[in-house]
Amino acid sequence: MNTQRTMNRQTMGRQTIRGAVLYGPRDIRFEEREAPRIVEPTDAILRLSATCICGSDLWPYRGISPVAEPTPMGHEYCGIVEEVGKAVKSLRPGQFVIGSFATSDNTCAHCDGYQSSCVHREFMSGAQAPVLRVPLADGTLVATPELPPADMIPSLLTVSDVLGTGWFAAVAADVQPGKTVVVVGDGAVGLLGVLAAKQLGAERVIAMSRHPARQQLVREFGATDIVTERGDAGVARIKELTKGVGADAVLECVGTQESMLQAIHSTRPGGSVGYVGVPHGVELNGEELFYTHVHLHGGPAPVRRFLPDLIDLVWSGKINPGKVFDLTLPLDQVTEGYRAMDERRAIKVLLRP
């Protein structure tokens, strides 16, 4: 109870915080904005232990997905509960928690496996800051067994999005033990899609990557083969490696027209594509798709479905997905983090508040 009162005083006394705000193409600023506070009784306020920059943040940063007004950035987060609303039952101040980029009440019909389509869903923003308000806290946040050691926090942070998204790509593609899997895309989601496919028992995991540092990491995560070609040449190479058959399962982790067609055409008849790359300019020809006999399934990853199991895998030391972070910066250097990822000098940037 004393802890609760202390947390409340700290939160109530904070008027502003400094966080990342996007004003337009390549115009990201670290500036003062209003401090998060409890708005609804189902809210929680977190003091973040770590946050990061997502590959999907680069779409608005590059101006491909325009912003109409200054927009607080960031949707990947983990940290300590500072304050909870009166209706929150499963959480208490002082717990270390991880949440999804999409909030969910975890009780509606869609939350039976598809929490990112919850009828009360909100897409998170503003996580590139030291403090964050999380709506629907009971349904969105999952606590770790106890406070984690500092060196585990990067891996726990990946569970909030990129690991959960890569895992959903593998599940949507119906990765099963003994299957041949192709992963299209070598960003953080693609890299962790390789890890997911290996954990789910794939016998052969073919990663499509042109970048030596990323190739080294996909090998660590379980890739058995690497293909550097793209487009039609990439498809031809996959067919060559699979003796003309194609892959049983393909993970599409980019979201462009080229990557989607490459995924579909690399899949054998009866196989499946799990697509999690946010689509930009993707259009599929119905007749062409009709004759592929390929299953398509994907969308915004229901990260909340996987949170408990993925936290357990990290907590037990069975996986170390935090290796995708190859640059760590203090939060106030977030502008350099965006530049590093935009220029492909970094795979994924960890930000320490």
Secondary structure, DSSP 4 states (H G I P E B T S, - for coil): -HHHHHHHHHHHH--EEEEEEEEETTEEEEEEEEPP---STT-EEEEEEEEE--GGGHHHHTTSS--SS-EE----EEEEEEEE-TT--S--TT-EEE--SB---S-SGGGTT-GGG-TT--B----SSSEEEESSHHHH-EE-SSPPPGGGHHHHHHHTTHHHHHHHHHHHTT--TT-EEEEE--SHHHHHHHHHHHHTT-SEEEEE---HHHHHHHHHHT-SEEE---HHHHHHHHHHHTTTS-EEEEEE-S-SHHHHHHHHHTEEEEEEEEE-SPPSS----HHHHHTTT-EEEESS--HHHHHHHHHHHHHTTS--GGGG--EEEEGGGHHHHHHHHHTTS-S-EEEE-
